Amino acid sequence: MDGCETKMQFGMPTLIENKTLLDNINLCSRLNLDFIELNMNFPEYQLEQLERTDFLLEEGERKKIYFTIHLDENLNIADFNNLVSDAYLETVRRTIDVAKKLVPLCKKYGNKNQPLTLNMHMNHGIYITLPDRKVRMYEHDFETYINSFRRFKTKCEEWIGGADIKIVVENTDGFMDYEKRAVEMLLESPSFALTWDIGHSKAVREIDVPFIMDHVDRLIHFHIHDGSENPPKNHLALGDGEIDIAERLRLAKSCNARCVLETKTVAALEKSVDYLKRMAVFAS
């Protein structure tokens, strides 16, 4: 796998069935995957653990894999409480410092032309229920909201500097209009790009696809899992849903995007790897 720049890069999420990082690393190696996306929603992948970069680098070298990072899904840099938003900003700053130390491992065992990614969700914020409608507070006070993202963009540009790192914004259950405006503002910066989670997209009837395709030139990361519209399901093993996986992978390849096989169980991950092997897009 050293220095491979042509084959597609496939990785795995951190799985709850695996009790330790070593369990995930050994599974990643056994399945011949390239990387693990470390998920900061898990207690074992909080900053204090991730900042043990010597351990990550040693284990990555041992198994010839690398790591990307999934920021906490609760990340809310626009929270109206500055104590809260500042804590999330500090979390991102320190996570970027971790990522900088992991970049050499990414370049050694991944595609040298792909940046190390920090995946993030957009936090919808709270809403107020009126008799006839729901009022989203970030839409209600959009100027405060968008100013928080301007600050976030500027700080991330400063923190990333010249490192080959990008923060990639993922679709989840449908971007709100105010979120689309914030994401477009972030994409004005070279420090930001997009993730397409194809399973989430399918489960909400592909409502984010027009927005994603309008910015396909900034698409560099994929979460690959199968899904269905009715009933809405995602995180299925590849082949167990309704998605045209081959079509999505062709797009990922054309974008030189890295792909996480984002199933939730070991069995579904194994099945997905076998599916890719049968498609002859996975180098065994």
N, C-alpha and C positions, 0 to 999 in steps of 0.2 A: 504493500500500500504506500510505501514511502514515495513522496513527491508526485503521486499520481495526479495529473492535471486534466485527464480526459474522461475518465469514468465518472458517472454521477455519484454524488456523495449521499449515502443513506445513513441515518442514525436512529436512535431510539430515545424515548422519553425516560425519565426516572419512574420506575414502576413500584407501586405500593406493595406488591408481593415480595419484592426484594428488600430485605431489612437493612442492608448496608450499601454503601457506595461500591464496595468490592464485589458484592453480588451483581450489581448492575454492570460493572466493568467486565466481569467474567462472562455474563450473558452477552454483552456487546461483542466480545471477542469470539465467543462460540458461534454466534450467528454471522460472523464476518462483517459486521457493521462498522462504520467508520468513526462514529462519534456518539456521545451521549449529551442530551440537552438537560442540564441540571436545573431542576425545578425548585425555585425558592418558596413555593407554597409548602414544601415539606419541612418539618422541623430539622431534619438532618442536613438540609442544604441552606441553612441560614448563613448570613454573612460571616459569622465567626468561624463556621466550618469551611466555607468557600475560601476564606482568607488563608487557609492552610494550603497555599498554592504549591509548596514543596511536595506535599503528599499527592496532590492532583498531577503534578508534572511527573513524579516518579512512577505513579501507577499508569499514567498515559504512555510513558516510554516503555513500561514493562509489557503492555499489551498492544502498543502501536496504534492507539486511538487518541482522539482529542475531545474537547468539551466545548459546547456552547451553553448559553444560560437563558432560562426562562424567568423573567422577573415576576415577583409576587403579583398574582391576579388582582389583589386589592389595591395595588399601586394607584394612588390618587394625588397626583401633583397639583390638581386644581382645587383641592379641598378648601373651603372657605376659612377653616381654622388653620392659621399659619403654622401653629405648632405641629399639626398633622402633616401638612404639605411639606414643611421643612424636613421632617423626619424621612419622608419618602424621597425627597431630593438627595438627602445625605445617603440614603440607601443606594440610590442610583450612582452617586459619585464613587462610593466605595466599591460597588460592583464593577464599575468601569475600571478601577484600579486592579481588581482581580483579573478582569478580562485582558488587560494589557500584559499581564504576566503569563497568560495562557496563549497569547497569539503565536509565539514560536512553535508550540506544540501543534497548533492548528495548521500552520504553514508546513510543518514537517510531514504530517500524516494526512493532511487534507489537500484540497485544491488551492494552490498558492494564489489563485485569482479570486478567491472568495473571502470576504472579510469575516472575522469572528462576529457572531450575532448575539445581541441581547433582545430577546423577544418580549414584547409588552402588549397588554390589553388596554383598551380605552375604558375608563370607569364612567359609567353612565351618570353617576351622581344620584341624589335622591329626587323624588317627585312629591308634589303636593296634590292630593286628590280633592278636586272640587265636585260639586253635584253633577256637572256636565262634562268634565274632562280632567285629565291629569296634566299638571304643569311641571315640566322639568326645570329644576332650579338653575342648571347650567345654561339652558336656553333662555330662561327668564332674566338672568344676569350674564349675558353673553360676554360683555366687555371684560368683566372680571375673569371669566373663564378663559377667554382667549389670551388675555395678558399673562395668565399663569403659564400657558403653553409657550408664549414668546420667551418668557424667562427660562423655562425648561429647555427650550431649543438652544438659547444662548449659552446656558451653563453646560449643556452636554457637548456642544462644540468646543468649549474651553477645556472640559475634562478629557475628551477624547483626543484632542490635539491632532497630531499626525499619525496616531495609531490606526491600524487597519481594523477598525471596529465600527459596526453600524447597529443602531437601535431600530428594530424592525417591528412595525405596528401590525398587529393581527386582527383580522375580522373575527367576531364571535357570534352574537345573536342579532346582527344587523346594526350597522353604523347609524347613529342619530345624525340628523342634518348638521347640528352644531359640531358633532365630532368630525364629520367629513371636512368641515372648514378648518378645524384644528389640525387634522392630519395633513391636509393640503399645505398648511402653513409649515408644518414640520418638514414636509418633503421639499421645501425650498432649500433645505440644508443638506449637504452631502453626508451628514452624520446619521441621517434617517433613511429608512426604506420600508418596504411592505412585506408582510407574511400573508400568504393565502392559505387559510385552513379550509381545505376542500370539504371536510365533513361537516363543520359548522355551517359552511355556505349552503350545502345541500339541505340540511335540516331546517333552514329558514327560507327555503324555496329560491335560493340563489339571488336574494335581493341585493347582496353586496357586489355581485359580479360586474355590473356596469361601472361602478366606482373603481373596482380593482383594475378592470381592463382599460379604463381611462388613464391609469397610471402604471400600465404594465411595464414601462421602462424602468420603474423603481421596484419591481418585484424580484426579490432575491432569496426568499425563504419560503418553504412550503411545509405545512403540516398535512401529511398524507394519511388518511384513514377513510374507510367507506362510510356511507350514510344513506338515509332515505328521507323522503319528504312526508309521506303519509303511511304510517305514523312517523313523526320526526325522530330520527335516530342518527347518532354519529359515534365515532370511536369504534366502529366495527372493523373486523379484519378485512383486508382487501379481498374483494370477491363476494362479500356477504351483503352488499348493498346495491344501490342503483347508479353509482357514479361511474362514468367512463374513465377509469383509471389511466388507461393508455393515453387518452387525450390530455389529461392533466399532466402526466409525466412528460409528454412531448413539449408542453409549454414550459414546464420546469427546466427541462434541458435547454430549450432555446433561450431561457433567461439566465442560464448558468446558476440555477438556484440549488441550494442545499435542501434536502428533504428529510424530515423527521417522520418516521412511521409511528404516528401518535395513537397507538392502541393503548388500552388500559390494563391488559393482562399479558402474561408471558405467552400463553397459548395463542392469543390473537396476533401477537408479534411474530411468533414462529410461523403461523399460517400466512401472514403477510409477506414474510421473507420468501417462503416457498412460492407464493403467487408471483413475486417479482422474478424469481429464478425461471419460472415457466414462461414468463414474458421475455426472458433473455435480456433484461435491462439491469440485472444484478450480477456483478462480478463475484463469483464464488472462488 
